Amino acid sequence: MSHPTLSSQEVARRGKELYQRSIRAKVETEENIGKIISINVETGDYEIGDDLVETSLRLRSKQTDAALWGERIGFDAVYAVGGTLLRTAQ
């Protein structure tokens, strides 16, 4: 997802940092493992759901030009193409 003032690398850096620093401990619960989280990297707001598009649209309804980062809770990637998702949550 593109954002007019942030590079994709900056969105990724901020998203990962926010997730690790202030969001992960709240959301990495047994009922959320495997769900998708979309994070507004400018505000720290986030949405959790079963689908990346669904969570992104909910965030965009609050701020249409939001810079968003997505992750699969408890795993190393959102999707695996020809590979396997590795669980990172304990």
Secondary structure in CASP SS format (residue, H / E / C, confidence):
PFRMAT SS
TARGET T0000
AUTHOR 0000-0000-0000
METHOD secondary structure of the structure
MODEL  1
M C 1.00
S C 1.00
H C 1.00
P C 1.00
T C 1.00
L C 1.00
S C 1.00
S H 1.00
Q H 1.00
E H 1.00
V H 1.00
A H 1.00
R H 1.00
R H 1.00
G H 1.00
K H 1.00
E H 1.00
L H 1.00
Y H 1.00
Q H 1.00
R H 1.00
S H 1.00
I H 1.00
R H 1.00
A H 1.00
K H 1.00
V H 1.00
E C 1.00
T C 1.00
E C 1.00
E C 1.00
N C 1.00
I C 1.00
G C 1.00
K C 1.00
I E 1.00
I E 1.00
S E 1.00
I E 1.00
N E 1.00
V C 1.00
E C 1.00
T C 1.00
G C 1.00
D C 1.00
Y E 1.00
E E 1.00
I E 1.00
G E 1.00
D C 1.00
D C 1.00
L H 1.00
V H 1.00
E H 1.00
T H 1.00
S H 1.00
L H 1.00
R H 1.00
L H 1.00
R H 1.00
S C 1.00
K C 1.00
Q C 1.00
T C 1.00
D C 1.00
A C 1.00
A C 1.00
L E 1.00
W E 1.00
G E 1.00
E E 1.00
R E 1.00
I C 1.00
G C 1.00
F E 1.00
D C 1.00
A C 1.00
V C 1.00
Y C 1.00
A C 1.00
V C 1.00
G C 1.00
G C 1.00
T C 1.00
L C 1.00
L C 1.00
R E 1.00
T C 1.00
A C 1.00
Q C 1.00
END
